[in-house]
């Protein structure tokens, strides 16, 4: 984890893959100097942590190790809570 990041608009469906009706773009980034030296805390790691904060509004110590069971549990809990809000009848205001 935190070795590679892929960003783009590529979708795996007929419209995107037949190269006739849709265009897609993807960029892959990695930092070879960060790999294999213990923890990978380079720009790819920082990007993922920033993205997770943007989506969860939380920074947890467990988020540093995405494959850890505790991280998976917390992300699942956050996802369940967000799904409940999204699929519920009541509207909640967030932000300002």
VENJO-V485389 format. One record per backbone hydrogen bond with DSSP energy under -1.0 kcal/mol. CO is the residue of the C=O (numbers start at 1). NH is the residue of the N-H. If there is no record, write none. Layout:
# VENJO-V485389
co: (CO;CO)
nh: (NH;NH)
This chain:
# VENJO-V485389
co: (5;7;11;13;14;25;27;29;31;39;42;43;44;45;46;47;48;49;50;51;52;53;60;61;62;65;68;69;70;71;72;73;74;75;76;77;78;79;80;81;82;83)
nh: (29;27;13;17;18;9;7;5;34;41;46;47;48;49;50;51;52;53;54;55;56;57;63;64;65;68;72;73;74;75;76;77;78;79;80;81;82;83;84;85;86;87)
